Amino acid sequence: MFQYFPIPELAKAVLTSLVGVLTLIGIMTRPFRWNEAMIAIGGAAVLLLLGLISPADAFLTLVRDWNTFLFFLGMMMLSALAEAASLFDWLAVQAARLAGRSAARLFLNVFLLGSLISMILSNDATALILTPIVYLFPAAGQQSDQCHHYFAVPTRPMDLCASPVSTKPGGDWF
C-alpha cells in the first residue's frame, strides 16, 4: 500500500514499530488463545500488506540469514517441548513460591532462572523464554502484578562462564 503512496520515512518507521510492538504484545498475551506463531505471521503479513517491507526484502533476509532462523527454530523447538511439558510454568511457580512475598528474593530467583536458561540455551533463547515466565509471575504466586510485573535482570555475567553459545556482551534485560 505505502509502496504506491509516498509517505515520509519517519511515518514508515513509526508504523513498523507499532506493528512490531502490537505483535509482541499479542505474542505475550495470546488473545483468544491464539498461537504465538500465528500472531507473528500475522504481524509479518501486516508489514507486507502495508508495504512497509517488500516481499523481495523479506525473502532476501530469509535467504541471507538462514542459519540464524534455523538456530531460532531449534531453540523454539526445545522451548516448545519444555512448554508442552509445563516446565516453564513449573519453574515460574517454584521461583514465586520460594520467594514468598519478598521482592528481593523474587528478583534473585528470576536472575538465577535466567542464568540457568542462558547457560543451557543462549541469551536470545533466554529472552524468548524468560519474558513470558516473568509475565506469568503474578498469576503463579501471591506477588502483586504492580510490583513484580517488570524485571530488569542482567543474565550475561553468569552465562559467560558456562555457555559456549554467546551472542553479544552486555546481557539481556527483562
VENZIZI-V753982 format. One record per residue. PSI is psi as a letter, one per 20 degrees, with the letter a starting at -180 (NA if undefined). D_LAST is the distance of its C-alpha to the last C-alpha in Angstrom with 2 decimals. Layout:
psi:PSI d_last:D_LAST
psi:PSI d_last:D_LAST
//
This chain:
psi:g d_last:35.04
psi:i d_last:33.84
psi:h d_last:35.46
psi:i d_last:38.75
psi:p d_last:38.09
psi:p d_last:37.15
psi:q d_last:34.23
psi:q d_last:32.55
psi:h d_last:29.76
psi:g d_last:27.56
psi:g d_last:28.10
psi:g d_last:27.22
psi:g d_last:23.97
psi:g d_last:23.11
psi:g d_last:24.18
psi:g d_last:22.27
psi:g d_last:19.02
psi:g d_last:19.90
psi:g d_last:20.61
psi:g d_last:17.34
psi:g d_last:15.31
psi:h d_last:17.71
psi:g d_last:17.44
psi:g d_last:13.67
psi:g d_last:14.30
psi:g d_last:17.21
psi:h d_last:15.49
psi:h d_last:13.00
psi:i d_last:15.90
psi:m d_last:18.75
psi:q d_last:21.51
psi:k d_last:24.89
psi:k d_last:23.48
psi:q d_last:23.33
psi:q d_last:22.17
psi:h d_last:18.95
psi:g d_last:21.18
psi:h d_last:23.63
psi:g d_last:21.14
psi:g d_last:19.99
psi:h d_last:23.70
psi:g d_last:24.49
psi:g d_last:22.12
psi:g d_last:23.78
psi:h d_last:27.14
psi:g d_last:26.63
psi:g d_last:25.88
psi:g d_last:29.04
psi:h d_last:31.16
psi:i d_last:30.44
psi:j d_last:31.26
psi:h d_last:28.06
psi:q d_last:28.13
psi:q d_last:31.36
psi:h d_last:32.00
psi:g d_last:33.28
psi:g d_last:30.12
psi:g d_last:28.02
psi:g d_last:30.51
psi:h d_last:30.69
psi:g d_last:26.93
psi:g d_last:27.16
psi:g d_last:30.18
psi:h d_last:28.90
psi:k d_last:25.52
psi:h d_last:26.81
psi:h d_last:25.55
psi:g d_last:21.91
psi:h d_last:22.32
psi:h d_last:24.11
psi:g d_last:21.46
psi:h d_last:18.79
psi:g d_last:21.49
psi:g d_last:22.07
psi:g d_last:18.47
psi:h d_last:18.29
psi:g d_last:21.67
psi:g d_last:20.56
psi:g d_last:17.59
psi:h d_last:20.17
psi:g d_last:22.55
psi:h d_last:20.16
psi:h d_last:19.19
psi:h d_last:22.92
psi:j d_last:23.55
psi:k d_last:20.97
psi:g d_last:19.36
psi:h d_last:15.75
psi:g d_last:17.10
psi:g d_last:19.13
psi:g d_last:16.37
psi:g d_last:14.38
psi:g d_last:17.76
psi:g d_last:18.66
psi:g d_last:15.61
psi:g d_last:16.24
psi:g d_last:19.94
psi:h d_last:19.86
psi:h d_last:17.95
psi:c d_last:20.66
psi:j d_last:20.06
psi:o d_last:18.59
psi:h d_last:15.26
psi:g d_last:15.51
psi:h d_last:16.21
psi:g d_last:13.42
psi:g d_last:10.95
psi:g d_last:13.07
psi:g d_last:13.18
psi:g d_last:9.48
psi:g d_last:9.74
psi:g d_last:12.96
psi:g d_last:12.05
psi:h d_last:9.38
psi:g d_last:12.20
psi:g d_last:14.76
psi:h d_last:13.41
psi:h d_last:12.95
psi:h d_last:16.51
psi:g d_last:17.95
psi:d d_last:16.54
psi:r d_last:14.63
psi:h d_last:11.40
psi:g d_last:11.70
psi:h d_last:12.51
psi:g d_last:9.64
psi:g d_last:7.27
psi:h d_last:10.03
psi:g d_last:10.55
psi:h d_last:7.62
psi:g d_last:6.34
psi:h d_last:9.94
psi:g d_last:10.25
psi:h d_last:7.98
psi:h d_last:9.91
psi:i d_last:13.00
psi:g d_last:12.84
psi:h d_last:15.17
psi:h d_last:17.57
psi:h d_last:17.57
psi:b d_last:18.86
psi:j d_last:20.20
psi:q d_last:17.05
psi:p d_last:17.19
psi:i d_last:14.96
psi:h d_last:15.35
psi:h d_last:14.08
psi:j d_last:11.37
psi:h d_last:10.03
psi:p d_last:6.91
psi:q d_last:5.17
psi:o d_last:4.71
psi:o d_last:5.66
psi:o d_last:7.87
psi:i d_last:9.31
psi:g d_last:11.99
psi:h d_last:14.74
psi:h d_last:15.26
psi:i d_last:15.69
psi:h d_last:18.00
psi:h d_last:20.66
psi:h d_last:20.63
psi:p d_last:19.50
psi:i d_last:21.89
psi:n d_last:19.41
psi:q d_last:17.56
psi:h d_last:16.60
psi:q d_last:15.80
psi:q d_last:15.59
psi:h d_last:12.91
psi:r d_last:9.89
psi:q d_last:6.67
psi:p d_last:3.76
psi:NA d_last:0.00
//
